[in-house]
Amino acid sequence: MYVSSMNKYAKLLEYCQEIYALRSAAALCGWDQETMMPTNGAEGRARTQEALSRVLHQRLCAPQLGDFLDELEARETDAEQKALLRELRRDRDKALKIPERLAGDLARTSAMAQRAWVESRPKNDTAAFNPWLEKIMSLRREEAESLGYVESPYDALLDTYEPGARASRLEKVLGDLEAELTPMVRALSEKCEELDPRLPTGAYALEAQKNFNRLLLSDMGFSLDSGRLDESAHPFTEGIFPTDVRLTTRYSESDVASALFTTLHEGGHGLYEQGFAPEHYGTPLAEAVSLGIHESQSRLWENQIGRSRSFWEHYFPGFQKAFPERVKGLPLKDFLRAINRVKPSLIRVESDEVTYNLHIALRFRLEKALFEGSLRTSDLEGAWNEAMWKTLGVRVDKAANGYMQDVHWSVGLVGYFPTYSLGNIYAAQFYRQMEKDIPDLDGKIRAADFTPILTWLREKIHRHGRRFSGEELLIQVTGEPADSRYLVEYLRTKYARLYDLTDL
């Protein structure tokens, strides 16, 4: 009987790996669409994505998978097998609720809408983009109704990215963060206005930027033999397979910090994707447990590590050597203040650590209203511009710097934005625990000895994949559930020291 059970489990793994292979093919198509695909390839790519989505949907819904799960769930299995069966069941149950036609429509429409976004954003062509946005929202509403929900239809989509999350809980979390951070933003903005910390202006050679960023990726532990760094309109990470992880960034000669911190950010995502246990490749146990946990990895490397004094005590001399005509005589303290400058701004991905979560709170409220129908697509631009003024005190000059700045809605990622703030909360909590567990953490960062950090992340977080829920993983690592006070304390301590403030 035991041998029979093991044979059945082995067959399930084979089936599971076929599903993973289909997802990898779809991911590769998505990466290529953002980086290499010619403009005229959009329609053909949309058809390909639709076909892959339909086949994947069929595989998840096939009776054979149901039979495997029914039989194995009734037998005695170990903890890892139980976790794999649980997550496969979750994926299958969701797929069974969504009509195959809808799965295909979502894939095709998202591919076409993404291309429309790429073309219309530089032109601020809202008339060309809005119909696609409305189609995306309509399909996602249909998906939410198919999946079902307890409180809000928005919860059905949240659960896709952050299992178990609820809009009602996020409203409180983001509201509490906003209340804590708004006065902090005001105080730090005034200090930055007084000191005016900025990086020297002028051209930062693109080739030197690329070389420096690749050095950072390599030092972090990201394997370029199992990954790539390319360019795209909106930086992202695509995990094709744990041994094939694609990162993208975007460069500007006039803004060296943009690509620098984007690369660190995406590198954190990439390390997570490369860190799953090899014995689980091709199964849910070699996939990210949630996007909040995923984002915690990128924000930890970008901010807690990459914007710290310890990090730049090591890398600043090399940075000065790479760009001697710009920063050769710049004091380290001035550089640190410049890369941590707090100033309300239009663009989320270029915002500072303190204002960043205000951007997310704004998007969460507007996205939820748009999805639930209380905000019309035709009124979104005005609502966005008003919210930016009310929340951050900045005037939006054009749609490309307003509601069209992010790629997420065009590719159907509705319910995704709140995971960024959850990631910031998790990152601060993980880092606090890392400080307890790794002796002289600052000293290791100062020496660019990232091996203990990556080993800690691999052991505590990466290798588990979806074995535990995000909340279970957080409690297992830190001993307590998510708590935003660690993020607030981290920001207060860091910025008080950086700007010589006693009351923040």
N, C-alpha and C positions, 0 to 999 in steps of 0.2 A: 504493500500500500504506500509506504514512504517513497519507494523508487518511482511509483506511478505518479505521485504528487510532484516529485522533483522533475520528472519528464514533462508534466503539464506546465510547471513553472518555467522550465526552459523554453517551451513552445510559446508561452506568453511573452517571455523576453524577446524572442525572435519577432513576434508580432509588434511588440512595443518599439523595437528598433526600426521597423519599417515605418511606423508613424513618425518617429523622430527624423528619419531620412527625408520624409515628405516635408516636414517642417523646416529642415535645413535647406531644402531646395527652394522653398518659398522665401526663406530668409535671404538666401543668396540673390534671388531675383530682386528683392527689396533693396539690398545693398547696391546692386548694380544700377538699379533705377536712380538712386541718389547720387551715384558717383561717375559711372561710365556710360550709361545708356544714351544713345543719341536722342535728340528731341523728338524725332518722328517715330521713335519706338514705343511711345506711350500707349497707344491703343493695343498693339500686339502684346505688350507686357501685361496690360490689364486683363486680356483674355487668358494669358498664361497663368496669372495669379488666380483668376476665377476657377480655371480648371484644376489647379493644385488644391485650392480650397475645397472644391467639391469632392475630390478624391480623398483628401484628409478627413473630411466630414463623414464620408462613407465608411472609411476604415474605423473611425471611432464608434460609429453607430452599428457596425456589423454584428449580427447575432453571435458570431464566433468569439468576439471579444467578451460579450456578455456571458457566454458559456464559460470561458476561462475564469472570469472573475467570480461567477456564482460558485463554481466548483472549488476554487482555491480559497475563497473567503470562508467556506464551510470547514476547511481543514486547519490543522494546527500549523502555524507558520511563525518564523522568528520576527523580531521587531522591524528589521529592515524590509522584509517581505510584506509585512502588514502595512507599512508606510507606502510602499510602492503600489499595493493593491488599492489602498485608500485614495491615493492621488489619481490613479488611472480611473477609478470609479467616479471621482469628481469630474474629470475631463469628459468621460463618456456621458455622464448624466447631463452635463451642460450641452454637449453636442446633440443629444437626443431631443432636447427641448427646442433646438433651433432648426427650422426647416432647411433642407439642403439648398433650396432656391435662395433663401436669405443669406446663407453662408457665402454662396457664390456672388450674390449681388453686393455684399459688403466688400469682398475682396476686389471685385472689378471697379466698383465706384470709388473705393479708397485710392486705388492706383491712378485712376483718372483725375480725381480731386487733387491728389498730390502734385500731379503735373500742372494742373490749373493754378495751384498755389505758386509753384516755382515761376510760372510765366507771368502771373498777374501781380505778384507782390512787388517786384521792382517798379512796376507801372502804377502802383496804387489803384489798380483796376478792381474796385469792389464789385462793380456790376458783373464782371466775369467770374469772380470767385464766389459770391454769395449764393448763387443757385446750387453750386456744388456743396457748399456748407449746409444748405437746407436739406439736400439729399442725404448727406451723411447723418444729420440729426434725425431725419425721418426713419432711416434704416436702424439707427441705434435705439430709437424709441420702440420700434417693432421688436428688436432683439430683447430689450428689457422686459417687455410684456411676455415674450416667449419664455424667458428665464424665470420670471416670477420674482417677487420681493415681499418683504414684510412691512416696511415703513414707506419707503420712497422708491419709485422706479429707478432713480439715479443710483440706488444701492446695488442694483443688479449689475451695473457696469463697474462700480467701485470694486465689487467683489472679484471681478476679473483680474484686476491689477493688485489689489490688497485684500486677499481673502478675509472675510469677516468684518471689513470696515463698513461703517454706516455714516451717512451724511449728517445725521443728528449729532453723532460724536465728533465728527470733524468740524462742524460749526463751532462747537465749544473749544476744541483744541486750537483752531485757527483764530477764533475770537480772543482767547486768552493770550496767545502769542502776540496778536496785534496790539492788545492793551499794554503788554510789557514792552514791546519793541518801539511803539510810536514815540513815546517820550525819549527813548534812547536815540532814535533816529534824529530827533530834533536837536538834542544836546550835541551829538557827534557831528551833525551837519554844520552847526554853528562853529564848532571847533575847527572843522576842516575848512570852512569858509575863511576863518581867521588865518590859518596856517597855509592854506592853499597847496597841499601836497600833491605834486604831479610828477609823472615821469617826463624827462626832457623830450621835447617835440623833435620831429624830423623823421627821416626814413630809417627803419630798422631792417637791414637786409634780409630778404625772405629766406635765402639759402642758409644764412646763419641761424635764423629762427628754427628752421627745420632740423638742422643738426643739433641744436641745443635741446629741442623737444625730444628728439630720438634718444639723446643721452639720458634725459630724465626718465623716459619710459624704460630704458634698459636698466637703469639703476634701481627703479622701483621693483623690478622683477618681471615685467611684462616681456614675454618671449616673442620676438619678431620672427622667429622660426615657426611659431604657431599663431601668428597674427600679422596684421598690416596696419599702417597709418596712412590714410588718404585724406582728401579734401571733399567737402560737400557744403551745400547752402546752409544746412542746419546740422551741426555736429551731432554724432550719434555713435553708438556701439551696436554691432550686430554679431551675435554669437551664432555662427554657422554650425560649429561643433567646438568642443573644448580645445581642440588642436587647430582651429581655424576661426580666430576671433578678429573681426574687422572693426577698427576704430577710424573715425574721421574727425577732422578739425577744420578751422578756416583761418586763413592768414590775412593780416593787414599790415602793410609797411608802416603805417602811422600809429598802429596800436599793438605793440609787442605783447602786452599782457593778455590780450584776448586769446590768441592761440596757445600761449603758455599755460594758462589756467584751464583752458578747455582740454588741452592734452592731458594734464594731470587728472582732470575730472574723468575723461573717457578712459584713461589708463586704469583708474580705480574700478570702473565697470568691467574693463577687460580682464583685470586680475581675478575678479569674481568668476567670470566666464571660463577662465583657464584653470580655476582652482577646484573644480568638482572632482570627486573621487573617480579614478579611471575605471574601477570595476563597475561603476554605475552608468558609464557612458551609454547614451541611447535610451535612457529611462527618465522618469520624473525625478529620480534622486540625483540626477545630474542636470537639474534646471533650477533657476532662481526661485526661492520660496515666495517672494513678493517684490514688487517694484520699490516699496519703501526700504526694504533691506538692500536691494540693489543700489538704490540711490545713496544709502548710507555709506556704501563703499566708495563711491565716487566723491562724495562731499568730504569724507574723512581725508582722503588723499589731497584733494584740492585745497581744503581750508585748514583743518586742524594741523595737517603736516605741511602742505605746500605754501601756506601763507604765514608760516611761523618764523620767528627770529632764528631758531635753531637751524631750520632748513636752509635759510639764506646765508647764515654764517659760513656754511660750506659752499653753497653754489654761487654766491654773489661775485667772488673774484673771477670765476669762469664766465659769468654773465657779462661782467665788465670787459673781459678779454674778447668776448664774441661781438660786443657792440662798443668798441672803444671811443668812437666819435660821438656817442650819445651819453654814456653813463660812466666814463672812466673816472671822473673826479667826484661822482655822486656819493655822499655818505650813506652808509647802510641804513641808518635810522630814517633818513629822508626817503629812501627807496621803500622801506617797510611801510611807512605812512602812505606812500603813494599807491602801493598795491593793495592796501587795506582802507583806502579812502572811502568815507561814507558820504554818499550824495544821492538823493533820490533821482532816478533816471528812468528813461523810457524802456530800455531793453532788459528783459529779465535775465538772459544768459550772461549779460555783462554787469549785472548789478552786484553790489557788495553784499557781504554776509548778513548785515543787519536789515537792509531793506528787502532782501530777497523774499522772505516769507510774506511780506506785504503784497508783493506781486502775485504770489500763489493764492492768498486769501481773495484777492480781486478776481482772479481767473475762476476760482472755485465758485464764487457767488454768481458770476455771469454765466458760466457754463451750465450750472444747475438750473438757472432761470431759463436759459435758452433751450435746454433739453426738456424741461418740464412744460415749456410753452408759454410761460409768463413774460418772456422776452422774445420778440420777433427778430428774425435775422436782419431784416431791414433797419431795425433800431439798434442793432448791436454796436455799430461804430460810435454812435452818440453816447450810448450807455457806457461803453469802454472809456471814452475820452472824459466823461464826467467822473467816473470812478477813479481814474488816474489822478485827476486833479484833487478829488476829495481825499484819497488814500495816501498819495505820495506828493501832492503839490506840484505836479509837473503838467505842462500843456503838451498834448500830442500834436505833432506837426503834420503827420501823414499816416495813412493806414498801414504802410509798411513798418512803421515804428509803433503802431497801435495794435489793433486786434488781429492783424495779419502777420505779426512778427513770428509767431510760433508755427511749426509744421504740424503739431499734434492733431488739431481738428480736421485738417485736410486728409490725414491718413486714418481717421476714425477713432483716434485715441480719446474718447470721451470718458471722463472719470479718472484720467491719468494724473492730472496736475496735482491733486492733493498729496500724492505719494512723494513729491519733492519735499514738502515740509515734513512729512513723516520721516523721510530720509535724513533730514537735518537733525531732527530730534534723536533718532536712533544713533546717528554718527557721534553726537556729543556724548551719549550714554555709553556707547562702545569705547570711545576714546578715554573716558573717565576710568573705565574698567581696565583698559590697556595700561594706563599709567600705574595702576595698582599691581598689575601682573608682570610687567616688564621693567626690571631694574634700570634706573637711569635712562628712561625713554628719551628725554631731551638730548642727552649725550649721544645716544645712538643716532638720532636724527642729525645732530650736528656733524657726526662723522660719516653721514650718508650710509650708515649700516642699517639697511632696511630689512635684512634677513629675519631678525627677531619679530619685526612687525608683520611681515608677510606670513611667517610661520604661525604666529598667533591667529591671524585672520583665516588662514587655511584650516587650522585645527578647530577654531571656535565657530566659524561661520561657513566658509566656502564649501568644505567637503560634505556638508550635510544636505545640500540641495534642498529638496522639498520634504525631507524626512520629518521635520517639525514645522509647525505653523510659524509665522513671523513673530507672533507674541510669545509662543513657547520658546523660540530661539533666543529672543531678547531676555527673557527671564532666566533661561539656562545659562546665558553668558554673564549677565549683570546682576542676577538675583532679584530683579523687580521689573514690573511692566513699564511700558513707555511713560516717560515723565519729561515734560518740556522744560522743567526747571534747570536741567543740566545744560541745555542749549543756552538758556538765558544767562546762567552763571558763567558759562564759558565766554560768551560775548562780552559780558560786563567786565570780567577779569582781564581779558585780552585787550580790550579797547581802552580801559582805564590806564593800563600800563603803557600802551602805545602812545597815548595822547596826554599822559601825565595828568590824569583827572582823578580827583579823590571822591567825587560824588557822581555816580552814573547809574 
